[in-house]
Amino acid sequence: PALASAQVLQHGNLEGKEARFGVAASTLFATVTTDASCGAVNAMHDSFTALGGLVPLVNMQLGEVIFGGVGAGLYGILVMAILAVFIAGLMVGRTPEFLGKKIEAREMKLAMLYVLVFPLVILGLSAVGVVLPQGTSSLNNAGPHGLSEILYAFTSGVANNGSAFAGLNANTPFWNISLGVSMLAGRFLMMVPVMALAGSLVGKKVVAPGPGTFPTEGVLFTGLLVSVVLIVGALTFFPALSLGPIVEHFLGAAGKVY
């Protein structure tokens, strides 16, 4: 769906793309490289249409769980799976279980800490970058596109990606330090609750599945897991995205560009 959306939204836009690749190959590359922690590009994501640039941004904001980043992708999807079984446990009225281990209050607190660190660092640092003149002075574009550049920079840093909206000059003391902080936080502040969660689960006894156990395989659980990933990402980042690429799209339709 992300690739199809990006292809449609980029149709006919050759700015920032090599002629030998064209729109289709550039869009495919941008989608794949932001689905995993790659960071390589063959086109300037900053030159994508407003909603075309939204697609790689959302890919990273889902937390490296589409294809999965190196190392981070595995524990990211496992945390989402624990959230999914917790929601399922609430629906069937039983203590949630995952891989035969009961998911209790301690595990849920650690899982939610992991989920909250990601947007807290991205949105918090983006807010600082928008407010301080040291942040906005590096922008080559004003308005919502400038916000998209800042949001993309910190999302890429925290998500262990490395690609960028090239309209932002990040080679300044403020950006070097803040992006360095975002990368450290994206690696270690998210790793700590995951390791604590693993330590908590390893000490639990495996319980036999019962009639109220929610199976963690099959189409039903897959649908629930995908829904949890999308809802967590949408509810967390939609307000910021509304002020960036989404509002830029509507302003562009009205004839105002940045």
Helices and strands as residue ranges (DSSP letters): H 2-10, H 22-35, G 45-47, H 50-61, H 72-92, E 97-98, E 101-102, H 105-131, H 133-136, H 143-158, H 173-184, I 185-189, H 190-202, H 219-241, I 242-246, H 247-253
